Amino acid sequence: MALFTSAPNSLCILRLSAIGDVCHAIAAVQAIQKEWPSTKITWIVGKVEAQLIHDLPNITVIPFDKKLGFKGMKAIWAQLKNQHFDALVHMQLALRASVLTLGIKAKYKVGFNRKRAKEGQWLFTNRKIEDTASAHVLDSFYSFVEYLGVPKSKPTWNIPLSSADLSFVDEHIPTNKPYVVISPAASKDERNWLPERYAQLADWLTEHGYQVILCGAPSEREKQLGKNIESLTLLPIINLIGQTSLKQLTAVLNKAQVVIAPDSGPAHIATTQDTPVVGLYGHSNPKRTGPYNSLPYVVSVYEQHVTTQHNKSIDELKWSTRVKGDHIMQDISLDMITTVFEHLTTNLNNTAKEGI
């Protein structure tokens, strides 16, 4: 039975990180807004992730800086001391996030059920969603939406982009050719593909008429990866790693023909922009964390490695089982990616012709 039979006055969303998960949560939150436009929504989110969602329509965004620890929590509590929400939607499993809920006043605090809750999250909530079966993270977030009383719908996203964000693309990608974004870095280096193969892929794409753009965060490890790839390419590419804000990156991904990336924030940002993604997976289950609208185009060696490492079939393993090792991604060959890329672009061209 739904928690609400009519629109609540106010909801507080708690999903702090990471960028990919926040992208999934945007679709869920905006589904609530479509059904209940009068409901006032406050979203507590990580400081970095706030750069992406700070201007979502009709949402009060409150950034939380985890580096400030308990001091940061007290600042959030002080900001919300006079508010009492109809429900707090607690979508984060980390203990830090659960502690943060202690100072937020809400009649209902909705979290994962005990079977799926980690780090004791179930101790901090008084209502639990029933979902135990959703494979993909986005679907599990939609389970919160359905529990509240909003009918399930196809995920859509509305992330505003300013004229300055869109102009950034024209200024930094001066080409009349369609471009493909390679976002080479995952959150951990072991989840990255090999630099020399990224370079080979970039040359292959250039030879096939595309401008290749490298994108990524301003961390030193990502910038170094970009330099390594650039030095190994035989044909020119444009390296924008570390040169974009999150909104500028979103604009770049918005105008791309295709995005190629491991399990990372940009893969999921691209999905919010309706840009197809070729996802490269080896360490996590793409059925759980893959680019939601591009799952048929994932290149994955996860299945073969997870069954070998755990000596069990996929059906016997938990949905969140991970693969370990820094040698996993080398099993993805260049041919595997180019085959999927050609299949994807053929489908895109056929769809475009049908639309004429």
N, C-alpha and C positions, 0 to 999 in steps of 0.2 A: 504493500500500500504506500502511495506517495506521501512524503512528509508534509507537503503543502497542497491543498486543493484549489487555492487561489494565490495570486502573486504575493509573496512576502514583501514587507516594506524595505528590508535591507539584508544584504548578504555580505559576508567577508570571505574572500578567497585567499587561501594561503598556499601558494606554490612559489617557492623562492628561486629554484634553479632546476636543471641547467637550461641553456637556451633552447635546446631541442624539446625538452619537456614543457617549457613555457609556451612554445609554439603549439604543442598539442592542447595545452590548457586554454589558449586563446579561443580555439574553436569551440570548446565546451562552454566557456563563459559567454561567448557571443551567441551560442544557442539559447542560453538562459535569457539573454537580452531580447532576442527575437520573440520569445514566448511571453516574457514579462517585462515589457519596456519601461514600466513604472518603477521597477525594483531598483533601489539604489545599491550600487556595487562598489565595494572597496577591495582593492587587491594589494596584498603585501607580497613584495617580490624582491629578489636580490638586486643589489645596486647596479651590477652590469646589465642584467636582464631588463631593468627598468628603462634603459636606453632604447629598447625595442618597443616597449608597450606604454611608455609614459603618456602618449597622446591618443590612446585608444578611446573611441567615442563613448562618452557618458560613464566612464570608470574613474574613480579616484584611486590613483596609484601611489602607494607608500613604499619607498625603497628601504630595504634593510641591508645594512652593511655588516656581514657576518664577522668581519675582522675586528669589529668593536666589541664582540662577545656580549656579555651580560649588560654592558653599558648601552649597546645598540638596542637590546630588547627593552630596556627601561625607557628609551627614547620613543619606541613604538607604543608602548603602554601609555606613556604620558600623552601622546598625540591622540590616542583613542579613548582616553579616560572617561569622556562624557558620552560615549557611544555604546549602545546595546543592540547587537544584531539579532535578527531572527534566527540566523544560522551562520556558523563558521564552517566553511567547506575546506577541510584539512587534507590537501592532496599530496603532502610531502611526508615521506617515511622517516627522514632523519630526526634523531633525538633533539637536535638543536631547534628544529621547527616545532616539535611537540612542546618543548619548554616555552617557546614563544607564545603558544596558545594559552598558557596559564594566566596571562594578563589581559586577555581579550574577552570581553563580556558577550556571551551569546546564549540564547535559550537552548539551541541545539548545536553540538559540535560533532560534525559528521566526518568519519574517517573510514579507512579500509577495514574489512572484517578481520578477525583475529588470525584466520588462516593465511592471509596475505600481508598483514601488518608486520613491519620489522621495527627493531629498536624500541619495542614497547609502545608503538603508536596507539594501540587499542586502549591503553590505560588513560589516554588523554582525551578520549571522545566518549560521548554518550549515545551516539547513533552510528551504526555501521552499515555500509552498503553491502548488498547481498552478493555482488559479483565475485566469483572465484574462477571464472573460466576465460575471461577476455585475454587473448594472446597479446594484442598490441596495447601499448601504453595509452594511446589516444582513446581506444575503446574503453579502457578502465576508467579514464577521466569522464567519459560520457556516462558511465554507470552512476557517477555522482549526480549528473544532470537528471537522469531518469529517476533516481532515488528522491530527488527534490520534488519531482512532479512534472518535469518538462519532457515531452515525447521525444524519442530518438529521431534524429534527422541527419542528413548527409553533412559532414563537416565542411564548413566554409570559413573564410578568414577575411577580415577587413582591417588591414594595418595601414594607416595613413602614411603617404609619402609626400614630402613637400616638393615644390618646384626646384628648390636648391638640391635636394637629394637626387632628383631625376636629371638635373643639369650636370651633376657630378659625372654621370655616366657618359654624357656626350663630350665632356671636356677631357676625360681620361681614357676613353675608348674610341679614338677617332678612326672609325672604320665603317665601310658600307657593307662589309661581309657579316654574315651571322656569326655570333661568337659563342664559344663554349667555355664555361667556367670550370676550372679544376681547383677545388678547395682541398689541398692535399693532407691537411693535418687533422687527426682525431685528438681526443682529450689526452691520450697517452701515446707515446711514440710507437709502442709495439703494435698499435692498431693502424698505423700508417702503411700504405703501400710503399714499394721501394722507389727511391728517388730516380734511379736510372730508368725504371719502367714508366714513371710519370713523364720523364723527358721523351721517351720513345712514343708514348701516347700523344704527347703534345705535338711532336713532329708528324705523326700519322694524321692527326686532326687538321693541322696546317696544310698538309699535302692534299687533304680532301676538301679544302676550300673554307675552312673555319679560322677565325681569329681566336687564339687561345689566351685566356685571362687566368692568372693565378690570384686567388683571394684567400684571406685568412686574418687571424688576429695579430695584434702588435707584439706578442711575446717573442723573446729572442729565439726560442727554439723554432717557432713557425717561420720567422723571417729567415733564419739560417736554412731551413728546409727549402724555402722558396729560392734562395740563392743557389743552393746545390742543384735544384732542378733546372734553373735557368742556365747554369754553367754547362749542363749536360745536353741541352737541346742543340740541334743543328740549325734550326730555323727560329726566327724571332718570335717571342711571346711578350705579353704585357704583364708585369708583376706588380700587383696592387696589394700584396700581403702587408698588413700593418698600416695601410694608407687610407682606410675607410672607417667611418663610424659604423655602428650597427645599422643605422637607417640607410647610409650610403651603400653599405654592403647589400642590404635588402633591395635597393634600387638596381644594383648591378645584377643581382640574381633574377630580378623581375624581368629584365630585358634579355636575359640569356636564352639561347636556343635549348641548351641542355646543361645540367650541372653534374659533374662527376666528383664524388666525395666518399670518404669512409664515414662511419657512424660519427656524426658531428653536427653542431648547430647549423652551419650553412645548408646542409642537406635538408633539414627540416624547415628552415626559413624559405628555401626555394619552393618547398611544397606549399607554403602559405601564399606564394605568388603564382601558383598554378604552373610552375616551371618543372618539367620532368627531370627526374634525377636517376642517374646510374649509381647506385649505392654499392660500396665495396665492403664486404663483411666477412669476418673470420672469427672474432672473439665474442660477439653477442648475437643472439638470435634475431635475424632480420624480420621474422614474423612478429617480434615484440617491439623492436626499435627501428625498423626500416622506414624509409620515406613513405608515408602512408599511402599516397596516391600513385606511387611508382614501384610497388612491391614486385610486379612482374619483371622489372628491369634490374633487380638486384643481382649482383655477381657475388656469390657466397661460397665459401669453403667451410663455413661454420658446421654444417651438418656432419661432414666427414670427420672433422677434428673432435667435435664434442662427443660423438659416439665412441671414438677411439680412446679419448682420454678418460672417459667415465665407464667404458665397457658396458654401455646400456644403449638401448634404442632411443630414438627421439621421444617416443611416446612414454617412456619410463622416466624421463628426466623432468625436473622442474622447469617451468616456463622461463625462469630467469637464469638458468645455468650458463656459466661463462666458460670460455676456452682460455687457457693460459699458454704463454710462450711467445718469444719474440721472432719466431720463425714462421708463424702461421700465415701471414699475409703474402709471403713469397710464393705460396701455392696458387695465387691468382695470376694468371698469365695475361700478357697483352692481348692475345687472340680472344680470350674469354670476354674481355671488355669491348673490343672492337666488334665482335659478333653481336653482343647485346646492343651496342650503340647503333649499329646499322639496322637492327630490327626495330629499335625505338624510332629512329628517324624515318624509316620507311612507313611506319604506322602514323607518324605525325604528318608526313606528306600526303598519305592517303586520306587522312581526316580532313586536311586542308582542302584537297580537291573535292571531297564530298560537300564541303561547306560553301563552295563557289556557286 
